[in-house]
Amino acid sequence: MSWTVPTETDVLVIGAGPAGAAAAAWASRFGLDVVLADAKYFPRDKTCGDGLTPRAVAELQHLGLGDWLATQPRNLGLRAAGFKQTLLLPWPGGSLPDYGSAVPRMELDAKIREVALESGAIAADGYRAVDVVTENGRVVAVTFEIKEDGKKITKEIRCKRLVVADGAKSQLGRTLGREWHKDTAYGIAGRAYIDSGRSKDQWISSHLELRGEKNEVLSGYGWIFPLADGEVNIGVGTLATNKRPADINLRSLTELYTDQQRDLWNLEGDLKDFSSALLPMGGAVSNIAGKNWVFIGDAAGCVNPLNGEGIDYGLETGHLAAQLLLETAKNPHADLTAVWPAQLLAQYGTAFSIARRIAGLLTVPGFIKTFGPVGMRSKFLMTIALRVMGNLVTEADKDATAKLWRTAGRASIKLDDRPPFL
């Protein structure tokens, strides 16, 4: 496929991961001209556990990827292990699908991007966004660095609306004044791939008793996500705050965890493609919108503080942003500065508030060691925990667990000095 990258567009999306590609797909379907820019060329990798929760599966189905998902691994739920217990916890279903999946980001991101291009978006690959041009407080153009004939040059693309989906580090975030607040829990994670004789296992596995090199219990978990292709995604993640930073070497911890699971999972050979990431969680960012621009996905801190999941929120916020752009398309003077944070707060605020409050407790020394065994002794409690920690509660759910979770979230947000996204 070949195309010419236009010099101006209705909507310019920065970052072609799940969030950006979803935004580009939906905005194109809504009749807007869209350019989808990314600093890399596809396919490209992304540090991730590769797991797809039922919430992510639902949004991929909305995008029209149901048939493709049917060809991918399907998992039945979570195998939770730790403190001398192992529990099989099926996905709860309810208003969401009762299954999940796991797809390497090299493949997943390329597939969602393909959907965006098929929907009408124009790709600008190898375009690294480095600056913005503003007029009267509005972003009217983005400046890119690209390579042409072996030389680095700059180009501008003018836009009426800008969607920033350039990830947790967010190059444009620094330019546009996005602020990441590390007083609430944030994530530190590393992942790799390794050959496994159990790559077709139908349960994703989380080891909630993650131990360090001194056999200490850490405030995080280890995971093994089967990919059904002879490999598993294996990794570790831990939580930290400004007051309680995580003093760990992610690569060493991943290697230690791999050795601990080698016999059980028939792991063979060495780790491959190790990478790590630092993640803002639970809407712990502010200044995520301006007069005609919004941040989405990881760039907006839309990562679950209790499991590190961000793909589902990336897909959802891309969809929500496209709907907002459609609603304001005929009003060139519409101001999104307050509208977008308010919309994210309404959508995710209560769940993120209570989740990051719980995540903060998990960073307290001794908390997991004390309460972990209590929870693991009850499949009933862990089934509830899987649902709420995975944010598998929607407004359509009216059962007791859903009502209690929403009530706790509303109480939590009233206690926040700084609510999510604000």
N, C-alpha and C positions, 0 to 999 in steps of 0.2 A: 504494500500500500504506500502510495506517495501522495504528498500534499504540500501546499505552500502555507507556512505559518502566517496568518494575517497580522497586520500591524495594529489592528483595533478590533474590539469585540464587545458584546453586551456583558458577558461574564468571563472573567479570567480566574481560573482555579490554579493555585500554586500547590503542587504536590499531588502525585497520581497514585497514592496508596488507596486503601479501601474508602476512606473518608472523601478524599478529593475526587476519586473516580466515580463514587456514588453521586456526589453533588453534580459532577459534570453530566452523568447519565440522565439524572432526573431533570436538571435544568434544560438539557437539550430536548428531552421529551416534552417539556412544557413550552417549547417553541422559541427558546432563547439561543442566541449564537454564543458558543462556548469555546474557549481555548483551554486545554488541559496541559499545563506545563510541569515538567519534572526535571530535576538536575541530572538524573541518571537516564540510561537507555534500558529498555525492557527486553527480556525479563531481568529483574534484579532482586537481590535478597533483602530481607529486613529482619532485624533481631526480634524474635517472637517465639512463643511456645507453639504456634501454629494451630492451637485448639479453636474450634468453633462451637460455642455454646448454642443451645436451642434458640436463644434470642438472635444470634448472628445468622443461624440457619433461616429463621423467619424472614429476616430482612433480605437475605440473598434470594429467597423465593420471590419476594416482592419485586426484585430486580429482574426476575425472569430466569434465574439460574437453577431452578428446581431440577430440570432434567440433567444438567451437568452435575449437580450435587448427588444425584442418584448413582453416578459412576464413581463417587469418592467414598472413602471409608466412612462407615456409620458406627458411632459408639452409643452404647445404651445408657451410660451414666458414668459415675465416678467411683473408682475404687480408692477408698480413703484408708490409709494405713498409718499406724503410729501407736506408741504406748502399748505394745503387745496386742493390738487389735487390728483387724482388717474388716472393713465393711463395704459391701456393694450397695451403692445408692443410686437407683435409677433416676433418670431425669424426670422431674415431676409432671411434665405435660401441662395440663390446664389449658390456658389460652395460647400457649406456645407449643411447637412441635415436641414430641417426646424422644427426640434423638439429637445427637450432636455429630460433629465430624472433626477431622484434623487434616489440613492441607498445607503443604509448605508454602510460605509466602512468595517464593519464587514463582509458583504456579498460580496461587490465589490472586495476587495483585495483578498479574498479567491478564487473568481472566476477567476481573472486574473492569480493568482499563479497556479491554476489548469490547465489553458491553457499552462503555461510555462512547467509544469511537463509533460503534455500530448505531448508537442512538443519535449521532450527529456531531459530537464534540471533535475538535481538531487538536491533534497532539503536537506539543512542542517539546520533544525529547532533547536532553542535553542542555536545557535552559535552566541555569542556576540563578534564581532570583536574589538580587543583592541590594536593591534599594527601591524606593517608591518616589513618584513625583506627585506632589499634592497641589491643589488649588482650592483656596477657601475651605480648607479642612477636609477636602475629599481627595481620595486617591484617584488620579486620572491616568496614571501609567505606572508600570513596573519596569525597572531596569534589570536586564539579564546579562550574565556573562555566558558566552557560548564559544565553542571552538569552530573556526571556519578555515579550511585549508591549512590546518595545523597551527593557526594563530588564535589567541584569545582576543575576542572583541566584545563589545557591548551592543545590545539592542533593546529597544523599548517596545512594549505592547500597551496600547491605550485601552482603557476599559471603563464601563459604566458602573460595574459592580466587581468587587474582589472577594474571593473566598480563599482563605489561607489554611492549607492543610499540609504544612511542611514538617509535621512531626513534633516530638517533645522538645527538641532543641530549638526549633523555629528560628531560622535566620531572619525572616521578616518580623518575627515577634520582637526582637531587639529593636528593629527599626521603628515599629509602630507603637512601642511602649508597653507591650505585654509584660506583666509581672508575675513571677512564680513565687508563691508563698510556701516556704518549707517548714512553717510551724506546724502544719498538719502532715500526716504520714505521706511519704513518697516511696516509690519502689526502686529497688536495685536488683537487676536480674541478669543472668547469663544463660545462654543456651548453646547446644551443639547437637550434632547428629551422630548416631552410631548404629552399626549393624546389630540386628537383634533377631533371635529365633522366634520372638513373640510379636513381630510387627503387625500381625493380623488380629491381635487381641482386641476385643470389642468394648473394652472399658479404658477410659483414660485414668491414669493413676496419679494420685497426689500423696506424698509422704509428709504428714503433718508434724512429725517429730524429726525435724531437720537438725542434724548435729554437726558442729564444727570440728576442727582439728583437735581441740582439747575435750571433745565429747560433750561440749556444752550445747544446750538446746537453744536454737536461734529463733528469732521472731519472723519465720517465713516457712517455706515449704519447698520440697523437691518434687519434680514432676517427670512423668514419662508418658508421652502421647504417641501411640502407635500410628504409623503412617501407611501400613499395609503394603509397603513396597520394599520390604527387607530392612527398613530402618525405623528407628524411633527418634522423636525429638526429646532430648533429655536436658533438664535444666534446673536451676535453683533460683529462688527469689526471696528477698528479705525486705523488711520494712525499716524505715528510719525516719527521724524527725531532726530538726535543728538541735533539740535538746538531747536526743539519743541517736547520734549518727551510727551507721553500721561500719564497723572496722573489720572488713573481710576482703579476701582476695577471691573474686568471683571465679576465676579460672581454676584455682586450687580447690575451691569448694565444689565446683562442678566435677572435677576429677575425683575428689574424695567420694562424692555422692555416687558417681558412676561405679567406682570400685565396690561400694556398699551394695549396689543393685546388680552387679555383673552376673552372679550365678542365678539369681531369681529370674532375671530377664534374658538369660542366654545372650549377654552382650559380647560382641566379638570385635577385636581390634581396638584402634584408638579413636578418640573423639575427632570429629570432622567439623570444620567451619564454625569454630567457637566464636561467639560475639556477645557483647553485653550492652546494656542500656540503663539509663536513669529515667524514671518516669514520674511526671507530676500526676497526682491522682485526685479523684473526687472533686473536680472543679476548683483545684487550688491555684487558680490563675485569675488575674483581673485584667482589665483593659483588653477585652477580647472582641471588641467591636468598635466601629467608628461610623461616620455618616454613611459610607457606602461600602464598608468592608466588615467581614466576620471571620472569626477563627472557628475551626471545627476539629473533631477528632482529638488525637493526642495533643495537638497544638492548643486546644482549649481545655486541656486537663481532663478530658473525658475518658478516664481509665478507672475501673472498679478498684477501690482501695483494698478489697478483701480477697481478690483473686488475680489481680493484674490484667484482667481482660479489657481489651480496648477495641477489638475489631467490631463488635456489635454496636458500640457507641459511635464509632467512626461511620459505619454505614447509616445509622439512624440520623446522626447530626448532618451528614451529607444530604439526606432526604429532606430533613427539616429546613436546612438552609436554602435548598432549591425552591421549596414551597414559599419561603419568605421572599425570595427574589422574584418569584412569579407574582406574588401579591403586591409588591412595590414596583414592579417593572414599569407601570404606566405613570409613576410619580417620580420624576427625576430628582425631586427635592426631599424625598423620604429620608429620614435619619434613623439608622439602625443602631445607634450608639447605646441606647437603653433597651430597645426592643429585643435584641438578640440575647443579652445576658438574662433578661427577664424570662424569655422563652425557655432557655436552658434550665433556669432555676425552677420553673414550673414543671418541666419534664423530668429533671433528675435531682432537684435540690434536696428533697426529703431523704431519698435513698442514699445519696452521696454523703449527706450530713451525718446520718447515723452510722454509715459504713466507715467513714474516716474516723469517727469517734471510737468505734470498736477497734479499728486498725491502730489507733494511737495506744489503746490499752495493750495490744499485742506487743508493742515495743517495750513495755515495762518489764524490767528484768524479773524473771521467775513466773510471769503470768501464764505463759503457755505450759511451762513445766508443772504448774499447780493445777490449772483448769483443763489442760488437754486430756489427761486420762479420764476425767469426769465425763467430758463430752463423748469421748470415743467408746465409753461403756454403754451408750444408748444409741441404737440405730434410729429411734424416733427423733431424738434431738438432732442427730447428725443429718437426717433427712430434711428437717426444717432448716438447718444451717446451710445445707447445699443450696436450697432454694433461695434463701435470703442473701447469702454471701455471693451467689451467682447473679443476683438481681433478676431472678426469674419470676418476679411478681409484676404483673401489669395492672392497669386500671380496670381491665375486664375481669380480674379475679376478685371474687367476693367472699372467699372462705375466711376462716378465723385467722390463719397465719398471715394472709395478705392484709387483712384489716389491722392486725396488731403491728405489722411491719410499717404500714403507712402512718399509724398513730405514733409509733416510736420516732419515726422520721420527722413528723410535724413538731413533736416535743423537742427533738434534738436541734432542729434548725432555729428554734426560738432562743436557744442557749448559745448559738454561734456568735462570736464577736465579729467574724467575717464569714457570712454565708457563702456557699459555693458560687463561683463566677463573679463575685462582687469584691 
